[in-house]
């Protein structure tokens, strides 16, 4: 069955493609699989993931969540926080996850984790998507009834699912989150319903019968809200996802954006929760002139980004590239080679000597480094001498290492 994890992953792709920064968290701790759906299961490092994070927070530690994130796309800001690497240590740590006990303590690791996820990263996520199992459990209960702004319930209108989904929905509508609206009144997480997968029948009457049944069920579940001034219309908060063989038989997200259309409605629901430029422009408290004067834009290329080290997100792939046993990093233009270069050069934890550098990053004190005009002159000299670039780089590397060592150890350079 194509259900919640698939819907979450495709919705995340749509939101990220629209320019949102999205973090997807695998909360299905007993059977994690979100990283595999993104094709990133092989990038989960030892000791990384949600389970090790929660255990560390429960022990009073303050782990760096950014070290556990896996970047899903080279081009969009979409990240996956896996549950963990499914090995013997993961099974051992899983025994320490005890949300029931946490809610009886003043210091709740779940609350601390969510707060750090929202405010403790080098970037501020627009959307945090939590992939939880169907039903109510010791972990799912807090996610649904305490932490979520919106709860998307995925079900299929089979008679066997009616009682359980009804109980879940009615409990959800009676819940209050731990956040407050205008610092006064706790608010209920808004429900949405995803009916998936609708059968691929060529008989319209069969599809319509399932749709009508689902709408009737939801209308009955929402009947308790009839007296509420913020009542819901079942048709507005329900979306039907048709069966697609390509999606159902694929082990990972498909790049064909035509197939993403099945989940555009879900992304639209979430977008309504997010601040927009139009909403900001309409606010009477904002002065457009002041805002424009305060805006600071950072260049997209790593050479021109301000506060680079503070905003750098070190993924597992970056860790591999930074490993001292890796002598060479290859990649197409725009894949982050310069970012790795800056990470090494500007981090004081690394001892490095620059042999060659992009012009915008050449330190002023390293006057011996050649720029574009210097390399053009060197090409002329090599041609005249009948020498080749291999000889140049051997000599040039030795010279830069010598001067770099002098600068680092003595603090000054010879004048000649």
ZIGI-V622335 format. One record per backbone hydrogen bond with DSSP energy under -1.0 kcal/mol. NH is the residue of the N-H (numbers start at 0). CO is the residue of the C=O. E is the energy in kcal/mol with one decimal. If there is no record, write none. Layout:
BEGIN
NH&CO&E, NH&CO&E
END
This chain:
BEGIN
6&2&-2.3, 7&3&-2.9, 8&4&-2.5, 9&5&-2.3, 10&6&-2.3, 11&7&-2.4, 12&8&-1.9, 13&9&-2.1, 14&10&-2.5, 15&11&-2.5, 16&12&-2.2, 17&13&-1.1, 18&15&-1.8, 19&14&-2.2, 21&76&-2.8, 22&126&-2.3, 23&78&-3.0, 24&128&-3.2, 25&80&-2.5, 26&24&-1.1, 26&130&-1.8, 28&26&-1.7, 36&32&-1.7, 37&33&-1.5, 38&35&-1.3, 39&34&-3.4, 42&39&-1.8, 43&40&-1.4, 47&44&-1.8, 49&81&-2.5, 50&82&-2.5, 52&48&-1.7, 53&49&-3.0, 54&50&-2.2, 55&51&-2.2, 56&52&-2.6, 57&53&-2.4, 58&54&-1.3, 59&56&-1.7, 60&55&-2.4, 66&63&-1.3, 67&64&-2.3, 69&79&-2.3, 71&77&-2.7, 77&75&-1.6, 78&21&-2.6, 79&69&-2.9, 80&23&-3.4, 86&84&-2.0, 90&86&-1.9, 91&87&-1.8, 92&88&-2.6, 93&89&-2.2, 95&92&-1.9, 96&93&-1.3, 101&97&-2.0, 102&98&-1.8, 103&100&-1.7, 104&101&-1.5, 111&107&-2.3, 112&108&-2.5, 113&109&-2.4, 114&110&-2.3, 115&111&-2.3, 116&112&-2.4, 117&113&-1.8, 118&114&-2.2, 119&115&-2.7, 125&20&-2.1, 126&20&-2.0, 128&22&-2.9, 130&24&-2.9, 140&136&-2.3, 142&138&-1.6, 143&139&-2.8, 144&140&-3.1, 145&141&-1.9, 146&141&-2.0, 147&142&-1.2, 150&189&-2.7, 152&191&-3.1, 154&193&-2.1, 157&155&-3.2, 160&157&-2.4, 164&160&-2.2, 165&161&-2.2, 166&162&-2.2, 167&163&-2.1, 168&164&-2.5, 169&165&-2.5, 170&166&-2.0, 171&167&-2.1, 172&168&-2.4, 174&171&-1.4, 176&186&-2.5, 177&145&-1.7, 180&184&-2.9, 183&180&-1.6, 184&180&-1.6, 189&148&-2.3, 191&150&-2.3, 192&236&-2.8, 193&152&-2.8, 194&238&-2.7, 195&154&-1.5, 197&240&-3.1, 200&198&-1.9, 205&202&-1.2, 206&202&-1.3, 207&203&-2.6, 208&204&-1.8, 209&205&-1.8, 210&206&-2.1, 211&207&-2.8, 212&208&-2.2, 213&209&-2.4, 214&210&-2.4, 215&211&-2.4, 216&212&-2.3, 217&213&-2.4, 218&214&-2.5, 219&215&-2.0, 220&216&-2.3, 221&217&-2.3, 224&221&-2.5, 225&222&-1.5, 227&224&-1.9, 236&232&-1.1, 238&192&-2.2, 240&194&-2.8, 242&197&-2.1, 247&243&-2.8, 248&244&-2.2, 252&36&-2.0, 258&255&-1.5, 261&258&-1.0, 262&259&-2.5, 263&260&-1.2, 266&262&-1.8, 267&263&-2.2, 268&264&-2.1, 269&265&-1.9, 270&266&-2.5, 271&267&-1.4, 272&269&-1.7, 273&270&-1.1, 279&275&-1.9, 280&276&-2.3, 281&277&-1.6, 285&282&-1.2, 290&286&-2.3, 291&287&-2.5, 292&288&-1.9, 293&289&-1.4, 303&300&-1.3, 310&306&-1.5, 314&312&-1.1, 318&314&-2.2, 319&315&-1.8, 320&316&-1.8, 321&317&-2.1, 325&322&-2.1, 334&331&-1.7, 339&335&-1.8, 340&336&-2.1, 341&337&-2.7, 342&338&-2.2, 343&339&-1.9, 344&340&-2.5, 345&341&-2.9, 349&346&-1.9, 360&357&-2.2, 361&358&-1.4, 365&362&-1.3, 366&364&-1.3, 368&365&-1.6, 374&370&-2.1, 375&371&-1.8, 376&372&-2.0, 377&373&-2.2, 378&374&-2.0, 379&375&-1.6, 380&376&-2.2, 381&377&-2.7, 382&378&-2.0, 383&379&-2.1, 384&380&-2.4, 385&381&-1.2, 386&381&-2.0, 391&387&-1.5, 392&388&-2.8, 393&389&-1.8, 394&390&-2.1, 395&391&-3.4, 396&392&-2.3, 397&393&-1.5, 398&394&-2.1, 399&395&-2.6, 400&396&-2.2, 401&397&-2.0, 402&398&-2.6, 403&399&-2.7, 404&400&-2.2, 405&401&-2.2, 406&402&-2.5, 407&403&-1.9, 408&404&-2.6, 409&405&-2.9, 410&405&-1.3
END
